[in-house]
Amino acid sequence: MDCRHIQFCDNKSKIDFKQLLELFQIAAFWAQSRKIEDLEVAIANSEPAISVWDGDRMIGFARATSDGVYRATIWDVIIHPDYQGAGLGRKLVETLISHPRLSRVERVYLLTTYQQGFYARIGFEYSNPSTTMVLYNNQPVAEPQPVQVR
Ligand SMILES: CC(C)(COP(=O)(O)OP(=O)(O)OC[C@H]1O[C@@H](n2cnc3c(N)ncnc32)[C@H](O)[C@@H]1OP(=O)(O)O)[C@@H](O)C(=O)NCCC(=O)NCCS
């Protein structure tokens, strides 16, 4: 596939949320029930957010959150199935990590269920799994203990 005409865009105002939702529904098993209004908040609080374009068709997306120095995390890396296997996913991640908000960061993290091989090709390594913990919000958790204020 000749992908020389494919454009990578870091301007968040260009993101087409309807196309983004469709992209998630086609290719992102973890993001099937997302809503446009929530995606707008997530992207407003992400920097950079990169969209990938074939003319007017949005065929890829990825975003990151970063403190600019110590830690950053990559989220929601997607290339439309019609365009996979042509080097665009690699270019998408490389565009993300070369952005000034990530390029000087000490450690760039990501979570992946199935795509370890892809990220390894780009230079990511396995971190120690026992160091990663998560708090699931909006789910039952232990009863909060009352805080005593003196
Ligand atoms: C993962 C994804 C973004 C990769 O995009 P892509 O455009 O197909 O990947 P590329 O063509 O740029 O591949 C780059 C390199 O990784 C390799 N690669 C791609 N997927 C791989 C996999 N699953 N396992 C091992 N290697 C893989 C390619 O062979 C290529 O190797 P090379 O540099 O030696 O040529 C794409 O498959 C996708 O969108 N999948 C669905 C969504 C998803 O799972 N995203 C990741 C969530 S964490």
The ligand as an SDF file (V2000), in Angstrom:
LIG
                    3D

 48 50  0  0  0  0  0  0  0  0999 V2000
   -1.7120   -2.3770   16.7580 C   0  0  0  0  0  0  0  0  0  0  0  0
   -1.8740   -1.5540   15.5040 C   0  0  0  0  0  0  0  0  0  0  0  0
   -1.9980   -0.0640   15.8690 C   0  0  0  0  0  0  0  0  0  0  0  0
   -0.6300   -1.7460   14.6160 C   0  0  0  0  0  0  0  0  0  0  0  0
   -0.7530   -0.9050   13.4770 O   0  0  0  0  0  0  0  0  0  0  0  0
   -0.1560   -1.3250   12.0590 P   0  0  0  0  0  0  0  0  0  0  0  0
   -0.2470   -0.1400   11.1750 O   0  0  0  0  0  0  0  0  0  0  0  0
   -0.8140   -2.5710   11.5960 O   0  0  0  0  0  0  0  0  0  0  0  0
    1.3650   -1.6550   12.4380 O   0  0  0  0  0  0  0  0  0  0  0  0
    2.6640   -1.4200   11.5170 P   0  0  0  0  0  0  0  0  0  0  0  0
    2.3600   -1.8730   10.1240 O   0  0  0  0  0  0  0  0  0  0  0  0
    3.1590   -0.0310   11.6750 O   0  0  0  0  0  0  0  0  0  0  0  0
    3.6950   -2.4210   12.2120 O   0  0  0  0  0  0  0  0  0  0  0  0
    4.9550   -1.9840   12.7220 C   0  0  0  0  0  0  0  0  0  0  0  0
    5.7840   -3.2090   13.0140 C   0  0  0  0  0  0  0  0  0  0  0  0
    5.1340   -3.9920   14.0330 O   0  0  0  0  0  0  0  0  0  0  0  0
    4.8950   -5.3120   13.5500 C   0  0  0  0  0  0  0  0  0  0  0  0
    3.6250   -5.7340   14.1160 N   0  0  0  0  0  0  0  0  0  0  0  0
    2.3960   -5.1730   13.9220 C   0  0  0  0  0  0  0  0  0  0  0  0
    1.4670   -5.8230   14.6710 N   0  0  0  0  0  0  0  0  0  0  0  0
    2.1390   -6.7890   15.3290 C   0  0  0  0  0  0  0  0  0  0  0  0
    1.7540   -7.7800   16.2630 C   0  0  0  0  0  0  0  0  0  0  0  0
    0.4740   -7.9060   16.6750 N   0  0  0  0  0  0  0  0  0  0  0  0
    2.7030   -8.6260   16.7400 N   0  0  0  0  0  0  0  0  0  0  0  0
    3.9860   -8.5140   16.3550 C   0  0  0  0  0  0  0  0  0  0  0  0
    4.4170   -7.5560   15.4760 N   0  0  0  0  0  0  0  0  0  0  0  0
    3.5050   -6.7290   14.9800 C   0  0  0  0  0  0  0  0  0  0  0  0
    4.8530   -5.1780   12.0250 C   0  0  0  0  0  0  0  0  0  0  0  0
    5.1550   -6.4010   11.4110 O   0  0  0  0  0  0  0  0  0  0  0  0
    5.9230   -4.1340   11.8070 C   0  0  0  0  0  0  0  0  0  0  0  0
    7.2020   -4.7410   11.9190 O   0  0  0  0  0  0  0  0  0  0  0  0
    8.4700   -4.1820   11.0680 P   0  0  0  0  0  0  0  0  0  0  0  0
    8.7800   -2.8420   11.6520 O   0  0  0  0  0  0  0  0  0  0  0  0
    9.5000   -5.2050   11.2780 O   0  0  0  0  0  0  0  0  0  0  0  0
    8.0100   -4.0810    9.6430 O   0  0  0  0  0  0  0  0  0  0  0  0
   -3.1150   -2.0190   14.6700 C   0  0  0  0  0  0  0  0  0  0  0  0
   -2.9760   -3.4080   14.4140 O   0  0  0  0  0  0  0  0  0  0  0  0
   -4.4390   -1.7550   15.3550 C   0  0  0  0  0  0  0  0  0  0  0  0
   -4.9740   -0.6590   15.2760 O   0  0  0  0  0  0  0  0  0  0  0  0
   -4.9940   -2.7720   16.0020 N   0  0  0  0  0  0  0  0  0  0  0  0
   -6.3140   -2.6640   16.6500 C   0  0  0  0  0  0  0  0  0  0  0  0
   -6.2780   -1.7260   17.8370 C   0  0  0  0  0  0  0  0  0  0  0  0
   -5.2460   -2.1400   18.8420 C   0  0  0  0  0  0  0  0  0  0  0  0
   -5.1840   -3.2950   19.2640 O   0  0  0  0  0  0  0  0  0  0  0  0
   -4.4260   -1.1510   19.2500 N   0  0  0  0  0  0  0  0  0  0  0  0
   -3.4240   -1.3300   20.2760 C   0  0  0  0  0  0  0  0  0  0  0  0
   -4.0500   -1.1330   21.6100 C   0  0  0  0  0  0  0  0  0  0  0  0
   -2.8480   -1.2230   22.9060 S   0  0  0  0  0  0  0  0  0  0  0  0
  1  2  1  0
  2  3  1  0
  2  4  1  0
  2 36  1  0
  4  5  1  0
  5  6  1  0
  6  7  2  0
  6  8  1  0
  6  9  1  0
  9 10  1  0
 10 11  2  0
 10 12  1  0
 10 13  1  0
 13 14  1  0
 14 15  1  0
 15 16  1  0
 15 30  1  0
 16 17  1  0
 17 18  1  0
 17 28  1  0
 18 19  1  0
 18 27  1  0
 19 20  2  0
 20 21  1  0
 21 22  1  0
 21 27  2  0
 22 23  1  0
 22 24  2  0
 24 25  1  0
 25 26  2  0
 26 27  1  0
 28 29  1  0
 28 30  1  0
 30 31  1  0
 31 32  1  0
 32 33  2  0
 32 34  1  0
 32 35  1  0
 36 37  1  0
 36 38  1  0
 38 39  2  0
 38 40  1  0
 40 41  1  0
 41 42  1  0
 42 43  1  0
 43 44  2  0
 43 45  1  0
 45 46  1  0
 46 47  1  0
 47 48  1  0
M  END
$$$$
